[in-house]
Amino acid sequence: MSEAPDLTISQQLARATFVDDNGVGTPQNPITQDELIEKFLHNAQGVLDDAAAHAAIDRILDLDRAADLREVFAPLSGLRR
């Protein structure tokens, strides 16, 4: 993190914007597939069970071979509420 965020105050609302040009997922530092999978699994905790999260990954990675998108999104139908 190279500098403090810009702060704009307008009509009693504050907005901070920070751009980290060295962050993962930028054109200069693209995220790897393994890093993306790790991030998805981390964010899926508490929302999908482990089997559904891994099934979603497998189907998304094979998206170009899916005959029907319902097959791709089926693992997500078990979202915990």
C-alpha positions in Angstrom: 0.0 0.0 0.0 1.7 3.0 -1.2 -0.4 6.0 -0.1 -3.4 7.0 1.9 -6.8 6.8 0.2 -8.5 9.8 -1.4 -11.4 11.1 0.7 -14.4 12.8 -0.8 -17.2 14.3 1.4 -20.4 15.2 -0.4 -23.8 15.8 1.1 -22.8 14.3 4.4 -21.6 11.1 2.7 -18.0 10.0 2.7 -16.3 7.8 0.0 -12.8 6.5 0.2 -11.0 5.2 -2.9 -7.7 3.3 -2.8 -6.0 1.7 -5.7 -3.2 -0.6 -5.1 -1.4 -1.0 -8.4 0.6 -4.0 -7.0 -2.4 -6.0 -5.8 -3.1 -9.5 -7.0 -5.6 -9.6 -9.8 -4.4 -6.6 -11.7 -3.1 -6.8 -15.2 0.4 -6.2 -13.8 0.0 -9.0 -11.3 -2.7 -11.5 -12.5 -4.2 -14.0 -10.1 -3.4 -17.6 -10.7 -6.0 -20.2 -11.1 -4.9 -21.8 -7.8 -5.1 -18.5 -6.0 -8.6 -17.9 -7.4 -9.8 -21.3 -6.3 -8.3 -20.7 -2.8 -10.2 -17.4 -2.7 -13.4 -19.0 -3.8 -13.2 -21.7 -1.2 -12.4 -19.2 1.5 -15.4 -17.0 0.5 -17.7 -20.1 0.2 -17.1 -21.2 3.8 -20.4 -21.0 5.7 -22.4 -20.6 2.4 -21.7 -23.9 0.6 -20.6 -27.2 2.1 -17.2 -28.4 1.0 -18.5 -30.9 -1.6 -20.8 -28.3 -3.2 -17.9 -25.7 -3.3 -15.6 -28.2 -5.0 -18.4 -29.3 -7.4 -18.9 -25.7 -8.4 -15.2 -25.2 -9.1 -15.1 -28.3 -11.2 -18.1 -27.3 -13.3 -17.0 -23.7 -13.7 -13.6 -24.9 -14.9 -15.4 -27.0 -17.5 -17.8 -24.3 -18.4 -16.9 -24.5 -22.1 -18.0 -28.1 -22.2 -21.3 -27.7 -20.4 -24.4 -28.6 -22.5 -26.7 -26.7 -20.1 -25.8 -23.9 -17.7 -28.2 -25.5 -15.1 -25.5 -28.2 -14.7 -22.9 -25.5 -13.9 -25.1 -23.7 -11.3 -26.6 -26.8 -9.7 -24.0 -27.0 -6.9 -24.9 -23.4 -6.0 -28.5 -24.4 -5.4 -27.6 -25.8 -2.0 -26.7 -22.4 -0.6 -27.1 -22.2 3.2 -29.5 -19.5 4.3 
